[in-house]
Amino acid sequence: MQAIKLNAHIDQNHRLEIQLPSNVPEGNAEVIVLIPSDVPNEALRRNHLEALFEQLAQANHPGRSAAEIDRELARERDSWGP
């Protein structure tokens, strides 16, 4: 696989249009969109958090008490040796 780096603009309708160089052959391609981390995007962060909360809710993982967590941490520390 070969990578081509191009700058592009996402319009207000969330569409992305790019023009590839003429030497790029016709066919399937994998597209990765990198959004600059210094650009605040509250909706994007909110979507990630909502997805995380949804995964946690569906995990059906029983909670642990503080005492259980402390015991597990103590066992782990004890396994480190002197």
C-alpha positions, 0 to 999 in steps of 0.5 A: 500500500502506498500513502499520498498526503494531500490537504483538503477541506471539509465543507459545512455539509461534512463532505470531503472532495479531493483531486488525486494526482493523475498517476494514481490508478483507478480502483479501491482505496482506503481513506484515513482522515486526520483532524488536527488536535489543536482545532476544538471540535466539541461534537467530535469529543462528545461522540467519542465520550458517548460511544465510550459510555455506551460500551461501558453500559453494555459491558455488564461488568460488575463494579468493585468496592474500594476494598476489593481494588485495594486488595488487588493493588496490594497483591500486585505490589507484593508480586514486584518483590523487594 
